[in-house]
Protein backbone atom coordinates (compact mmCIF):
# COMPACT_ATOMS: atom_id res chain seq x y z
CA UNK A 1 0.00 0.00 0.00
CA UNK A 2 1.28 3.44 -0.97
CA UNK A 3 0.22 7.08 -1.05
CA UNK A 4 0.50 9.09 -4.27
CA UNK A 5 2.29 12.31 -3.29
CA UNK A 6 2.68 14.07 -6.66
CA UNK A 7 0.84 14.45 -9.92
CA UNK A 8 -2.81 14.60 -10.87
CA UNK A 9 -3.76 11.71 -8.56
CA UNK A 10 -2.20 12.98 -5.35
CA UNK A 11 -4.59 12.50 -2.49
CA UNK A 12 -3.04 11.99 0.94
CA UNK A 13 -6.28 10.82 2.53
CA UNK A 14 -6.41 7.32 1.07
CA UNK A 15 -3.74 4.68 0.43
CA UNK A 16 -3.67 2.81 -2.89
CA UNK A 17 -2.78 -0.78 -3.72
CA UNK A 18 0.35 -1.60 -5.72
CA UNK A 19 -0.49 -4.03 -8.54
CA UNK A 20 2.90 -4.41 -10.22
CA UNK A 21 6.42 -2.98 -9.93
CA UNK A 22 8.92 -2.45 -12.76
CA UNK A 23 12.29 -1.98 -10.99
CA UNK A 24 14.33 -1.59 -14.19
CA UNK A 25 12.23 1.45 -15.16
CA UNK A 26 11.63 2.76 -11.59
CA UNK A 27 7.87 2.64 -12.17
CA UNK A 28 4.88 1.00 -10.51
CA UNK A 29 1.32 0.17 -11.50
CA UNK A 30 -1.11 1.49 -8.88
CA UNK A 31 -4.80 0.60 -8.66
CA UNK A 32 -7.12 3.41 -9.93
CA UNK A 33 -4.18 5.76 -10.65
CA UNK A 34 -3.07 7.07 -14.07
CA UNK A 35 -6.05 5.60 -15.94
CA UNK A 36 -5.71 6.02 -19.71
CA UNK A 37 -8.17 5.51 -22.56
CA UNK A 38 -7.13 3.18 -25.39
CA UNK A 39 -9.05 3.26 -28.66
CA UNK A 40 -9.28 -0.20 -30.23
CA UNK A 41 -10.12 -0.75 -33.85
CA UNK A 42 -12.78 -3.38 -34.60
CA UNK A 43 -11.60 -6.69 -36.06
CA UNK A 44 -13.40 -9.78 -37.29
CA UNK A 45 -12.91 -11.42 -33.90
CA UNK A 46 -13.64 -8.56 -31.50
CA UNK A 47 -15.70 -5.40 -31.44
CA UNK A 48 -13.92 -2.07 -31.30
CA UNK A 49 -14.36 0.61 -28.70
CA UNK A 50 -12.67 2.58 -25.97
CA UNK A 51 -10.94 0.63 -23.20
CA UNK A 52 -9.60 1.95 -19.91
CA UNK A 53 -6.09 0.84 -19.02
CA UNK A 54 -3.65 1.63 -16.23
CA UNK A 55 -0.32 3.26 -16.99
CA UNK A 56 2.65 3.02 -14.60
CA UNK A 57 3.86 6.05 -12.63
CA UNK A 58 7.34 6.86 -11.35
CA UNK A 59 8.13 5.55 -7.87
CA UNK A 60 9.43 8.95 -6.77
CA UNK A 61 5.77 10.05 -6.74
CA UNK A 62 4.89 7.39 -4.13
CA UNK A 63 5.35 7.05 -0.36
CA UNK A 64 4.90 3.79 1.50
CA UNK A 65 2.23 3.45 4.20
CA UNK A 66 3.52 3.37 7.77
CA UNK A 67 2.46 -0.04 9.22
CA UNK A 68 1.75 1.44 12.67
CA UNK A 69 0.06 4.79 11.92
CA UNK A 70 -1.29 4.28 8.39
CA UNK A 71 0.22 7.58 7.20
CA UNK A 72 2.89 8.21 4.55
CA UNK A 73 6.45 7.59 5.70
CA UNK A 74 9.97 7.55 4.33
CA UNK A 75 11.83 4.23 4.27
CA UNK A 76 15.21 3.50 5.83
CA UNK A 77 17.42 0.42 6.01
CA UNK A 78 19.07 -1.05 9.09
CA UNK A 79 20.74 -4.29 10.08
CA UNK A 80 18.73 -6.67 12.28
CA UNK A 81 20.13 -10.12 13.13
CA UNK A 82 22.75 -9.82 10.39
CA UNK A 83 20.21 -8.96 7.67
CA UNK A 84 19.31 -5.59 6.13
CA UNK A 85 15.63 -4.80 6.62
CA UNK A 86 13.48 -1.85 5.59
CA UNK A 87 11.86 0.22 8.33
CA UNK A 88 9.52 3.18 8.57
CA UNK A 89 11.34 6.36 9.55
CA UNK A 90 8.17 7.78 11.12
CA UNK A 91 7.47 5.01 13.64
CA UNK A 92 10.55 2.78 13.47
CA UNK A 93 8.45 -0.31 12.61
CA UNK A 94 9.95 -2.93 10.29
CA UNK A 95 8.23 -3.11 6.88
CA UNK A 96 7.53 -6.59 5.57
Buried (B, 14 or more C-beta within 10 A) or exposed (E): BBBBBEEEBEEEEEBBEBEEBEEEEEBBBBEEBBEEEEEEEEEEEEEEEEEEEBEBBEBEBBBBBBBEEEBBBEEEEEEEEEEEEEBBEBEEBEBE
